[in-house]
C-alpha cells in the first residue's frame, strides 16, 4: 500500500484498478516527514495537503491516539472535495482515540488561600492582555461549574421597574430589582453574569452595574422578552465572582489579573491534573460554496473525537433565541454532499455538537456519542428559507446516535433540531438529560412559507427532559406546515416542564399535515399530546399514559379541522383527561380511555362519546410495560399493538470494511 503520492504514476493509475493511499498522523509526528506509518505527519492540515494532490484514488488519513490542540479550526474547502470513486476517509487508528481539541491546556497551577479556603490558581497572560476570556473549564475530562449563587436552585426577581400596566408582552429589559440579600456589589462586577429563565429560553445578561441601596442590577444588554414566567417574575442565578467560589469543583476567572482559581475536589492533586479551557468556536469547518455549486463531497470521519469549543454571545446578545438555534457547533458544515460521521464522539462543547447547515444534502451522522454539550446535539438546516435548491438542506440520515447531558450553557438547546429542511430521517437515536425539547422540527410560525416537509422521526428513545427548569417543550416539538412528516414508533417518557408545557408530542404554531402514530408516551408533567394550533394532523394508534396535569390538550380553535385523534389508548391516574378547548373542528373517535382508581367525569366523556372508557389491561404499566394482555378490549377500537423494544441505537456493525 502506498504511503505518499508518486506523481510519476498518477497518469498510469487512471487505467488501473482503483488503489488506495494512506497517510498517518500522530502527535509525535513531523510535518516534514513522508506521512508513512513509520514517519507520520504531526498535523491534519499537512495530511489534507497531501491528500489534495491525489484525486484519482481513495485516500485514508489514519489518525493515531493523543490530543491534537488546534490553534485554529481544521478547515476544508471545495478544493478538498472528492469523488465517489476516490473518497477521503479520516479514520482513528484501530484501537486508538485521537482527540481534536479546540481548547488549550492551563498549566502552572499553584496552591493559594482565599477567604480561608485552599484553592489552586494559575496565571493566564492572554486573559490579562484582553485576548482571551473563557466560560468553561474541564478538569481531567470533566466539566466543572463556574462559581454560582445559589449553588442549587434559583433566586426570583422581585420586580421589573420598566414594566408598567399595559406594557406589551415582549419588551426586553436590561435591569431588574432583586430581593434583599440575593445580590451584592462583589468585586469585578464586569465578570459577573446573571442567567434568567424565561419559560422556554435561558437569558444571559452580563452585569454593568449594581445599586445595593435600591437593589437594582443593570446589564450591558437587554433581553428579547419580558423577564417573567407566566404571570410571575422569572427565576435566575448568578455566575463568576470570586466571592461565590464556595464549593469544591467550582472555579472563577478574573478578567483583570488573568488569574483562574479552582477549588479542587478531594483527591485531586496538581501533578495529576489536566485542565483545559476552550479557545475555538469550532474544531472542524467544512466550507463548500453551494451558491456556486462548489460542494465538498465524499468525506468520511470515523472514530474521531471533537472537543473543547466555546461560542459565547457578544456583549449585546442576550442569547435568548428559541432552541439556541443561532449558536455555533463544534463541527460546522456548508455545501456538503455525501459526507459522513460514523462512531465519532463530540463532547465538551460550548454550544451544539454538529451543524449541517446551508446547502448540505445526503449526508449522515451515525453511531456517534454526543455529550457534555453546552447546547444541543445536532442541527440540520437553517432558520432561513432559501429559494435556490442548491442552498437548501435535505435528505440527511441521523441515526443510532446517543445524545445526552446537554443544555449546560444554553438550557433551551435541543437534542436534534431540524429547521428549514426536508426529507430527513431521524431514526434510532437515544436522547436524554436535556432541559428543553428532545427533537424539534420546523422553523415557520403559522401557515407561511416553509421548507420543512417529508421528515421521518422514527424509533427514537427520548426521555428525562425539562427537569422543571424550562417550560413549553416536548419530547418532539413541531411548527409550520409539514406535509409528509411522520412521527412514529418512538418512545417519549419522563418529560417535566416548570410552569407549563411538559408534553410528549407537541404540535405548535401552525403544525400541519403531520402524522403521529405508534408512539408510546408516558410520565409527562402536562400531557402526552398537545396541539396549540394547526391543521389536518393525524394522531392515531398511540399510547399516552400517566400525564400529571392532563392527558390530551388542544389550545386554539380555528375554522379548519385541527386534527384527527383515533385508535389511541389513554391511561392515567391523575389530572384531567381533556385540557383546553374542544369545540370547533376536531375529530375524536374509536379511542380507549381509563382512569385508574377514579371515574372519568361525564363532561369529559361527552367530548369523545364514540370511544370506550374501560381498562386496556396493560401487563405492568407502572414499570413501563405497556404490552396488552390477551383479553384486552383495545382491539375493539381498532388499536394495533406495536413493539417498543426496537427504539434507540442498534448494535454497532463491524467496521472492518471502512478501515
Buried (B, 14 or more C-beta within 10 A) or exposed (E): EBBBBEEEEBEEBEEEEEEBBBBBBBBEBBBEBBBBBEBBBBBBBBBBBBBBEBBBBBBBBBBBEBBBBBEEBBBBBBEBBBBEEBBBBBBBBEEEBBBBBBBBEBEEBEEEEBEEEEBBBBBBEEBBEEEBBBBBBBBEEEBBBBBBBEEEEBBEBBEBEBBEEEEEEEBBBBBBBBEEEBBBEBEBBBBBBBBBBBBBBBBBBBBBEBEEEEBBBBBBBBBBBBBBBEEEBBBBBBBBBBBBBEBEBBBBBBBEEBBBBBBBEEEBEBEEBEBBBBBBBBBBBBBBBBBEEBBBBBBBBBBBBBBBBBBBBEEEBBBBBBBBBBBBBBBBBBBBBBBBBBBBBBBBBBBBBBBBBBBBBBBBBBBBBBBBBBBBBBBBBBBEBBEEEBBBBBBBBBBBBBBBBBBBBBBBBBBBBBBBBBBBBBBBBBBBBBBBBBBBBBBBEEBEEBBBBBBBBBBBBBBBBBBEBBBBBBBBBBBBBBEBBBBBBBBBBBBBBBBBBBBBBBBBBBBBBBBBBBBBBBBBBBBBBBBBBBBBBBBBBBBBBBBBBBBBBBBBBBEEBBBBBBBBBBBBBBBBBBBBBBEEEBEBBBBBBBBEEEEBEEEBBEBBEEBBBBBBBBEEBEEBEBBBEEEBBBEEBBBEBBEBEEBBBBEEEEBEEBE
